[in-house]
């Protein structure tokens, strides 16, 4: 042990400025004498520097509200056992509890229900229709019908996506804008049908008829609650069906692009009945997503009441616009990953991009409409056909700093983007020809493009193409893609050469 | 009007003032329930961060912080105005954290595999995690008695005196534990030295 080692502890207090004047003077004198001690000081400073880089928690704006609610609940119901309660007293209580349970076996479930009601009441306060603030356009509603997504705010940086899993059970997700399908499909749909202005107005009015009713299907409040009506899934089907029926009426030759076999008279009657039932149903059930849990409960939201008072509506819209739907990034939501599946019938997955809620274990009465079941197949087929018609795949976009690829798989958009600055040209060249050989020979290879860890991985899935295209069409697509890539390769080489000369160019 | 102005001032508690806390507590004791909400709002972030840094687990933060304020609510009527409210509050916070750590240790006896897996997470490369997470992972490997004073000092900026009051131990003990925590942390971070410096 060196003679200076006993001073090590003082060094730690020294960097914390916790030594007295005398101690500081003594230590600083020793520091000038000892290299060993100076080294130790540097090491301790380095550790302190690292610990000071630990990030603090993000603020929790609703924390005090929750605390007050918990205190009020605590005051109204709980009996608190003192730590020092003697064991015999506990025994007596146990016997009493057993007796009460024997005489009234439902008491626990009743108590639990009361607690649930109290929490539900707290989160149901001040719910507003978020879609008012989103200013839904006809394209948004068309997009909802065929791409299952609704914007959650005016800036359109968050979307609600509703869908069905592989077993046909409903789920919904909150997604950032980057992971949603391209908008603008409605215009493509109208142009595909060669509609004149008058006919377009008819289609507009069909879509417009859903605008108001959709608004009461998604509610939010300032407690980070999102309430979704289970009717949303059926409204999507209703809009699809309505649009296809009107499309058939307006332009049958073009309409068969979407639904080759057409819709039978029998199915039209079933659909009309189901839609009437849907529009007139009085279900008040909502699925509530809150920072604490996901649950379903009744909620009496009166859209008509709001409609009557226009001034009030404007105020409400301003209020709702100020609410940010931020469920997926809130740390409190992340704990739902672990707890919700046990507590509720919903399965929740939250990561930094998407918040997904599967409602597979939960049966909501409104979701079932027999008329829709019989035409589900045709709705889904038409949806896929329209998706294929309105989206070209893959889409390649050149811009100043790089190149972006998008493709749409019927559920979401997969984006791959690389910037010239970071592009690993060698790995691209090495793999390019192997990839096309495998595609052309129909070798079912999942090909990873680049082995550059700085880039996102783009997986080129042959199954995806073969699902929609015959072999000849796929070859044509691949040829086009190859041409695009060759052009991109040339672009990159030009840019590199220009950069070496100290010039920056924009590749069109 | 005066009260409203006061509340506005309290909405941005950049500098916590002893007298402000005392006057809010007096209002609460006199029956103004809304004063408690102001108190929570003033101190919630500090309490949440102490819990986070002490427990090394963000999932538990709001639950434990909520327990802290419920305890404060129950005991505030008997607050004696002899020491700073924050000293009292932080002591309750640290004790709540210790309770939870104790319970966690008891559970670990019965579930050694799962709990062991939870605490012994290894470092990923710095490429995958930011530096804050790497250092936090390393800090979480320290025993609670070393971790807590170190975090109170380096992140919350407590003085040794404040730490000794919050932890109810001698200042010499605080000094020694902080030093030992840094020494231990240096050893844990040694394998990542190049990445951290880079």
Interface residues (C-beta under 8 A of the other chain):
Chain A: X8 X9 X11 X12 X13 X16 X18 X43 X44 X46 X47 X48 X50 X51 X52 X53 X54 X55 X56 X57 X59 X60 X63 X64 X66 X67 X68 X70 X71 X74 X331 X332 X334 X335 X338 X453
Chain B: X36 X37 X40 X41 X44 X45 X48 X49 X52 X53 X58 X59 X61 X62 X65 X66 X69 X70 X73 X127 X131 X132 X135 X136 X139 X150 X151 X153 X154 X155 X159 X160 X175 X176 X178 X179 X182 X183 X185 X186 X189 X196
